[in-house]
Amino acid sequence: MESKPSKEQVRKWLKKWKFPRRHIEKLEFMHGPSLEMAEKHVARVLSGDLLCILCGHRGPGKTQMAAFWGQSVATDMKRARYYKCHDLLCKIREQFDNDRHRSDLAREELEMSKRCHFLVLDEWSELAGTEWEKRTLTNLLDHRYDEKLSTVIITNHSPSEAIVAVGESIWNRAEETGGILLCDWQSYRKHKNEIQ
């Protein structure tokens, strides 16, 4: 039986998987509603077959919750990946770059986003909403749904706006496997001298 990875190894993996440094560093200081909700849903993230949408105003710890789940996934010896949606879409476009090395790296990145146990797509509310964006992200999430892998979408939309923003296909799958988690408590960012 494999031993659990050390705290240092988990942090290295989270950095490699592109989780934000700020949120990795705050993991041991998490408290309040974001920690409570993260702990409540960690078993679902680990078991797979989850597509859920974290929504609410800026600052209540949505990305911090995703980092907590990423840490849990790493501790469970599974892989995770974090993207801001726009960055992922730019990476997908690089598949068609004239530079073969760059396009190969982009294809590898996309394959990892399809196969990793836990995928976080942050800043969904910043997308332009083009047909290409919708089709591309729907295709990616459809692959993950088929393989029963855990995916979390993070957006600043209200629940009703989030349903419209992700589109009918993605919402239909989310409604079956996870739905919406509303983060409606006070922003942690308003307490500048208090560590989350």
HELIX and SHEET records of a PDB file:
HELIX    1   1 LYS A    7  LYS A   16  1                                  10    
HELIX    2   2 ARG A   21  GLU A   25  1                                   5    
HELIX    3   3 LEU A   27  PHE A   29  5                                   3    
HELIX    4   4 GLY A   32  SER A   47  1                                  16    
HELIX    5   5 LYS A   62  THR A   75  1                                  14    
HELIX    6   6 CYS A   85  ARG A   93  1                                   9    
HELIX    7   7 GLU A   94  PHE A   96  5                                   3    
HELIX    8   8 ARG A  100  ARG A  115  1                                  16    
HELIX    9   9 TRP A  124  GLU A  126  5                                   3    
HELIX   10  10 GLU A  131  ASP A  146  1                                  16    
HELIX   11  11 PRO A  159  VAL A  166  1                                   8    
HELIX   12  12 GLU A  168  THR A  177  1                                  10    
HELIX   13  13 TYR A  188  LYS A  190  5                                   3    
SHEET    1   A 5 ALA A  80  LYS A  84  0                                        
SHEET    2   A 5 PHE A 118  ASP A 122  1                                        
SHEET    3   A 5 SER A 150  THR A 155  1                                        
SHEET    4   A 5 LEU A  51  CYS A  55  1                                        
SHEET    5   A 5 GLY A 179  LEU A 182  1                                        
END                                                                             
